[in-house]
Structure formats: C-alpha cells, structure tokens
Amino acid sequence: METIRISLVGRRDTICVSVFLWLISLSSTAVFGQAVNQSVRPQADNEYQEGAILWMQKSGEQRALAFQAFTLARLMLDRDLRMRSKTRKRRAVVVDIDETVLDNSRHQASLLKNHQKYDSRGWTEWVKLEKATAVPGSVDFLRYAASRGVQVFYITNRTQIEKVATAQNLKKLGFPGVTDQTLLVRTDPATSSKEVRRKSVAANFRIVLLMGDNLNDFSEVFEKSRTVQDRISAAENNRALFGTKFIVLPNPMYGDWENAIYDYNFKLTEEEKTAKRADALVPQDSNTDGGH
C-alpha cells in the first residue's frame, strides 16, 4: 500500500494511511462470532426498540400474556373437539413461528447493541445457529393438540435456505409433527403473503385455530390492509374472530404495524423513519383519537 505523508504544523511527523486504515479495521463489529464491517451493514438508529426488547425478555407480563394465549387456545380447541363436525376433514391448528412459538429477542438485542439494521443475511446467520427459544406455553399447547389427533402446521416467512435449521430448532425444543409437509416456508420471493399456504392447508384440513403475532398471520384481509387506519378497521371488523379462531401473541419489537407507520416504504432513511414515528404519536392535547 502506498504511504501518503502529511506534514503537520511545527513538526516533521508523518501519518501513514496504512496504519490509519488498520486502526479503522479494528472498529468492525462482530455478530454471532463473525466479523461484519460497518460499511457493509450501516449503522441503524434503533434505540427506540430498547424498551420493547426489554419487555419481551424481562417482563413477567410477556410470559403471562403468552400463557394466557395458549390457555385460551386450549379452551377453544377443547370446545371444538366436543362439537360434532359437519365435515370429515381432520382438524388442524396453524401457527406462525417467529415471536409466536419461537422467541428471537436475542437477535433483536444484538442488532440494537451493534446499531445494525435488519438484513436477510444476518437473519439467516441467526436462524442457522438454531438458538431461538420457545415462547412460554407454546410447546405444551401444540403437543396437547397433537395428542388429541389435531395436525399442527407451521406457516412462516422464513425461506427455503432456512428450512432445515428451522426444523431442527423446533425439534430440539420439543415441538410436535415438524416435517417437510407441515413446515411451510416462503418460496416466492415476490410476496410475503401466507394466503396460498393457508389455503393449501384448508383444502385437506379444517383449521380450528390460527395463531400469530402479526395480523397478516390470520387472513388475506389483513395482508391487504396497508395503512394504520385500515389495519385498525380490519381488526375491528373481524373482532368476533379474535379469541375464538384468531389468537394473537404479543410482539412490540417489529411487524407490519410498524411498516404501516412508514407507509411500507422500505427506502426511507433512518431520519425519515424517526420523523414518521414522531408524527404518528398522539399527545394528550390532540384533537384526534389517534386511530383508536
């Protein structure tokens, strides 16, 4: 490497650019044991997520809500099992994976601590570690469902290259019935919709329950609702299904609720996202109801 010499006022000292670049290289961060240069993964302004991640990891309330969700799921399933079905289709329960049955909050915490944006490469690295933990109550409920002859399906937007590691992670935690046929990953890079996969299950099974942390886990109605107000209206219009057929797990860390605040514009800068979040807040002296 060519050395560039720079004269300093009053001295004949020189600065070697190669040394300077070497010092810069020491500042590269490491995520999950692999060095990641900050020029490849630009710094993110994600400090606003700290409270949400802490709540997911440290609050008794998160566990209580998870237990509550899976207890309700068992009550609804038991009620359905007592009823005589008009169809001969076998019963099924459909669950999302991330933040529904698998807890990835440690990945979120690592992104926060290293000021890194979410990116698919880093996510795949995390998935392949197979270190996600079970959401409280999830294993017990799904094993109970399986014991009653109910088929469990896992519909996730994890990708095909993540499927083997995902299956192994689930199996290690004791989740039942994880096979190529029941673990339905995203195969179409052009869409994140789960509607086709839900319909493929419904073609041969009667879906008793759907469980997820995102409204998009339940119905195409929510997938097509892409503004804050539309998502709220869709939830209100389908209120009778929540707690009976749709059961929501808490996840304040990320999701389509936040994408809607950004108008699904994934090209926004960090500064623009910050401004969008600030504008969406409704203070006490506001004349609007904030979409509630």
Backbone torsions as a table, in degrees:
resi	resn	phi	psi	omega
1	MET	NA	134.4	-179.6
2	GLU	-70.5	136.2	178.8
3	THR	-92.0	129.3	176.2
4	ILE	-104.4	123.6	-177.9
5	ARG	-100.2	132.3	-178.9
6	ILE	-122.1	121.1	-179.9
7	SER	-78.8	134.9	177.5
8	LEU	-103.1	148.6	-176.1
9	VAL	-59.5	126.0	174.9
10	GLY	80.5	-0.4	-178.3
11	ARG	-141.9	161.9	175.8
12	ARG	-108.4	19.4	178.3
13	ASP	-65.2	154.4	176.1
14	THR	-127.9	155.3	177.3
15	ILE	-113.6	126.0	179.4
16	CYS	-91.5	120.0	-178.5
17	VAL	-61.5	-33.7	180.0
18	SER	-63.0	-37.9	177.3
19	VAL	-67.2	-41.4	-179.7
20	PHE	-60.3	-45.2	179.0
21	LEU	-65.9	-34.4	176.8
22	TRP	-63.0	-41.1	178.3
23	LEU	-64.9	-38.7	178.2
24	ILE	-61.6	-39.1	-177.2
25	SER	-63.8	-26.2	179.9
26	LEU	-68.0	-17.4	-178.0
27	SER	-86.3	-3.5	177.8
28	SER	-61.4	145.0	-176.5
29	THR	-94.8	161.3	177.6
30	ALA	-119.5	130.1	177.4
31	VAL	-121.7	119.2	179.7
32	PHE	56.2	40.1	172.8
33	GLY	83.3	-0.3	-179.6
34	GLN	-116.7	131.0	-179.1
35	ALA	-69.4	134.2	179.8
36	VAL	-129.8	116.5	-178.4
37	ASN	-71.4	135.0	-176.0
38	GLN	-64.2	-21.8	177.6
39	SER	-71.1	-23.9	178.3
40	VAL	-82.7	-43.4	179.3
41	ARG	-115.3	93.2	-173.6
42	PRO	-62.1	152.1	-179.2
43	GLN	-64.3	144.2	-179.0
44	ALA	-116.2	147.4	174.4
45	ASP	-91.6	78.9	-175.2
46	ASN	-116.9	22.2	178.4
47	GLU	-62.2	-25.5	-179.1
48	TYR	-63.6	-17.4	-179.2
49	GLN	-83.4	-7.0	-173.0
50	GLU	-57.1	-47.8	-179.1
51	GLY	-61.9	-40.3	-179.5
52	ALA	-65.0	-42.2	-179.9
53	ILE	-67.8	-42.6	177.1
54	LEU	-61.2	-39.9	178.8
55	TRP	-62.5	-42.7	179.9
56	MET	-65.3	-36.2	-174.4
57	GLN	-90.9	-29.3	-168.2
58	LYS	-118.9	-6.4	-174.5
59	SER	-95.0	140.0	170.8
60	GLY	-68.1	-26.4	-179.7
61	GLU	-63.0	-38.6	178.3
62	GLN	-60.7	-44.9	179.9
63	ARG	-66.3	-40.9	179.7
64	ALA	-61.5	-42.8	179.8
65	LEU	-67.7	-36.1	177.2
66	ALA	-66.1	-46.6	177.3
67	PHE	-59.2	-41.5	-179.8
68	GLN	-60.8	-43.9	-178.9
69	ALA	-62.4	-44.4	-177.0
70	PHE	-77.6	-26.7	172.7
71	THR	-67.2	-43.9	177.1
72	LEU	-62.4	-40.0	178.8
73	ALA	-60.1	-41.7	179.3
74	ARG	-66.3	-40.5	177.7
75	LEU	-61.1	-43.7	179.8
76	MET	-67.9	-38.2	178.3
77	LEU	-66.4	-43.9	178.5
78	ASP	-60.7	-40.2	178.0
79	ARG	-61.1	-42.5	-179.9
80	ASP	-68.4	-36.1	180.0
81	LEU	-65.3	-26.4	179.8
82	ARG	-80.5	-16.3	-176.9
83	MET	-89.5	147.5	176.8
84	ARG	-85.8	116.7	-176.0
85	SER	-77.1	145.8	177.5
86	LYS	-82.4	-7.9	179.3
87	THR	-120.7	153.6	178.5
88	ARG	-90.1	2.9	178.5
89	LYS	-63.4	142.4	176.9
90	ARG	-70.2	145.3	178.5
91	ARG	-70.4	150.5	176.1
92	ALA	-140.8	150.0	169.7
93	VAL	-118.1	130.6	-179.9
94	VAL	-111.4	126.8	178.6
95	VAL	-125.9	142.8	164.8
96	ASP	-70.2	168.7	179.3
97	ILE	-104.4	-63.4	-169.8
98	ASP	-71.5	122.8	-176.8
99	GLU	66.1	12.0	171.5
100	THR	-113.4	-51.1	174.0
101	VAL	-120.1	-22.0	175.4
102	LEU	-115.6	134.5	-179.1
103	ASP	-97.4	115.8	179.1
104	ASN	-108.7	23.3	-174.3
105	SER	-63.7	-25.5	177.9
106	ARG	-68.0	-34.0	174.9
107	HIS	-65.7	-43.6	177.8
108	GLN	-61.5	-40.3	179.7
109	ALA	-64.6	-37.9	179.0
110	SER	-66.5	-41.0	176.4
111	LEU	-60.5	-42.5	-179.4
112	LEU	-63.4	-49.8	-176.7
113	LYS	-63.1	-31.3	-178.7
114	ASN	-99.0	7.8	178.0
115	HIS	53.8	45.6	-177.6
116	GLN	-112.9	145.4	174.0
117	LYS	-77.5	156.8	170.0
118	TYR	-65.0	136.1	169.5
119	ASP	-146.2	152.6	-172.2
120	SER	-63.4	-33.6	-179.4
121	ARG	-65.7	-47.4	178.6
122	GLY	-64.6	-36.2	178.0
123	TRP	-63.4	-44.2	179.5
124	THR	-62.5	-37.8	177.0
125	GLU	-59.5	-42.9	179.1
126	TRP	-64.6	-47.1	-179.4
127	VAL	-57.4	-42.2	-176.7
128	LYS	-71.4	-13.8	173.1
129	LEU	-73.5	-22.4	179.1
130	GLU	57.8	40.5	-176.4
131	LYS	-111.4	7.2	175.1
132	ALA	-65.1	144.3	-179.2
133	THR	-102.8	167.0	-178.1
134	ALA	-81.1	136.5	171.9
135	VAL	-65.1	133.6	-177.0
136	PRO	-51.3	130.3	177.6
137	GLY	89.3	-14.3	-173.1
138	SER	-70.5	-46.4	-178.2
139	VAL	-63.5	-46.7	-178.7
140	ASP	-59.0	-45.1	-178.3
141	PHE	-65.1	-47.1	-176.1
142	LEU	-69.0	-32.8	175.4
143	ARG	-68.8	-35.1	176.1
144	TYR	-64.9	-45.3	179.7
145	ALA	-58.7	-45.3	179.9
146	ALA	-62.8	-37.1	-179.1
147	SER	-66.5	-21.8	179.1
148	ARG	-95.1	12.5	177.5
149	GLY	83.5	12.2	179.9
150	VAL	-90.0	130.7	179.4
151	GLN	-81.6	130.1	178.3
152	VAL	-98.4	131.5	174.4
153	PHE	-119.1	139.1	178.6
154	TYR	-111.6	107.6	179.8
155	ILE	-107.3	116.5	-171.3
156	THR	-136.5	153.9	173.2
157	ASN	-94.6	16.0	163.3
158	ARG	-63.8	154.6	-172.1
159	THR	-99.0	175.7	-177.3
160	GLN	-60.0	-38.8	-178.4
161	ILE	-70.7	-13.1	178.6
162	GLU	-101.4	-0.3	-170.7
163	LYS	-66.7	-46.5	-177.2
164	VAL	-61.4	-47.2	-179.6
165	ALA	-64.7	-38.3	178.1
166	THR	-62.5	-45.9	179.2
167	ALA	-60.5	-42.8	-179.2
168	GLN	-66.4	-39.6	177.6
169	ASN	-61.0	-46.8	179.8
170	LEU	-62.8	-44.9	-177.8
171	LYS	-64.7	-40.8	-179.8
172	LYS	-61.6	-30.1	-179.5
173	LEU	-85.9	-5.9	176.3
174	GLY	95.1	12.4	178.2
175	PHE	-69.6	141.0	-173.4
176	PRO	-87.5	154.8	167.9
177	GLY	59.4	37.6	-179.5
178	VAL	-88.1	107.9	-180.0
179	THR	-135.5	175.4	176.3
180	ASP	-61.0	-29.8	-176.9
181	GLN	-83.6	-26.0	-177.4
182	THR	-99.3	-17.1	176.5
183	LEU	-97.9	102.8	-173.1
184	LEU	-106.1	101.8	-177.3
185	VAL	-91.9	171.6	177.0
186	ARG	-76.3	126.1	179.6
187	THR	-115.6	-16.5	-179.7
188	ASP	-102.8	107.4	-178.0
189	PRO	-66.3	-12.4	-176.9
190	ALA	-83.4	-14.4	-178.1
191	THR	-146.9	145.3	175.5
192	SER	-99.9	4.0	-177.9
193	SER	-62.5	140.4	176.9
194	LYS	-102.8	4.0	-173.0
195	GLU	-61.0	-43.9	-179.0
196	VAL	-62.2	-39.6	179.9
197	ARG	-71.7	-36.5	175.0
198	ARG	-62.6	-42.1	179.8
199	LYS	-66.2	-34.1	178.6
200	SER	-65.2	-34.9	175.9
201	VAL	-70.8	-45.7	-176.8
202	ALA	-65.0	-20.2	179.6
203	ALA	-65.6	-29.6	-175.7
204	ASN	-121.6	-9.1	-177.5
205	PHE	-133.9	157.2	172.8
206	ARG	-99.0	112.1	-176.0
207	ILE	-77.7	114.6	179.9
208	VAL	-82.9	-42.0	-176.1
209	LEU	-140.2	146.1	166.6
210	LEU	-122.1	135.6	-178.2
211	MET	-129.4	135.3	179.9
212	GLY	-165.8	173.5	178.6
213	ASP	-105.8	-1.7	-174.6
214	ASN	-132.3	135.8	179.1
215	LEU	-53.7	-31.4	-179.6
216	ASN	-64.8	-12.9	178.2
217	ASP	-75.1	-9.0	-170.0
218	PHE	-107.8	-41.2	-172.0
219	SER	-160.8	154.2	176.2
220	GLU	-62.8	-25.1	178.4
221	VAL	-56.6	-42.6	-178.9
222	PHE	-76.6	-34.8	178.9
223	GLU	-61.4	-32.4	-178.9
224	LYS	-86.0	-6.4	179.4
225	SER	-92.4	103.4	-168.2
226	ARG	-117.7	15.6	170.1
227	THR	-121.7	161.7	179.8
228	VAL	-57.2	-48.7	-177.2
229	GLN	-67.0	-37.9	179.0
230	ASP	-64.3	-38.2	179.5
231	ARG	-67.9	-40.3	178.0
232	ILE	-65.4	-43.6	179.5
233	SER	-63.6	-40.5	179.9
234	ALA	-64.0	-38.2	177.2
235	ALA	-65.0	-43.0	-179.7
236	GLU	-66.9	-37.5	-178.9
237	ASN	-70.2	-21.2	-179.0
238	ASN	-114.1	26.5	-174.1
239	ARG	-58.7	-31.4	-177.2
240	ALA	-68.0	-19.3	-178.2
241	LEU	-86.2	-20.0	-178.7
242	PHE	-78.2	124.6	-176.7
243	GLY	92.7	-10.7	178.2
244	THR	-113.7	-53.2	175.9
245	LYS	-116.6	-32.6	177.9
246	PHE	-103.8	126.7	177.6
247	ILE	-127.0	122.7	-172.6
248	VAL	-100.1	133.6	172.7
249	LEU	-97.5	146.3	-177.1
250	PRO	-75.2	134.5	174.1
251	ASN	-153.7	92.6	178.0
252	PRO	-86.8	2.6	-174.1
253	MET	-77.5	-41.0	-176.4
254	TYR	-163.0	171.3	176.6
255	GLY	145.9	-179.5	-179.7
256	ASP	-67.5	-19.8	174.8
257	TRP	-59.4	-37.6	179.6
258	GLU	-79.0	-38.5	177.3
259	ASN	-57.5	-36.4	179.5
260	ALA	-64.9	-35.9	177.3
261	ILE	-62.2	-33.6	178.9
262	TYR	-89.7	9.8	-177.6
263	ASP	57.0	30.3	-179.5
264	TYR	54.8	29.6	177.5
265	ASN	-98.0	97.4	-174.9
266	PHE	-81.6	4.2	177.4
267	LYS	-97.6	1.0	179.4
268	LEU	-62.5	144.8	174.7
269	THR	-76.6	168.3	177.9
270	GLU	-60.0	-38.8	-179.9
271	GLU	-65.3	-39.5	179.6
272	GLU	-68.7	-37.5	176.8
273	LYS	-64.7	-42.2	178.2
274	THR	-59.4	-43.3	179.7
275	ALA	-65.2	-39.9	178.3
276	LYS	-61.8	-43.1	-179.9
277	ARG	-65.1	-42.0	-179.7
278	ALA	-64.1	-41.2	-179.3
279	ASP	-67.4	-27.1	-177.4
280	ALA	-78.2	-18.5	-179.8
281	LEU	-68.5	142.3	179.9
282	VAL	-112.9	107.2	-179.9
283	PRO	-77.0	170.7	-174.3
284	GLN	-67.5	-22.8	-178.5
285	ASP	-94.8	12.2	-179.2
286	SER	-76.0	148.7	177.6
287	ASN	-90.6	-2.3	179.1
288	THR	-101.9	166.8	179.6
289	ASP	-95.8	3.7	177.3
290	GLY	70.4	17.8	178.4
291	GLY	87.3	6.8	-179.6
292	HIS	-90.8	NA	NA
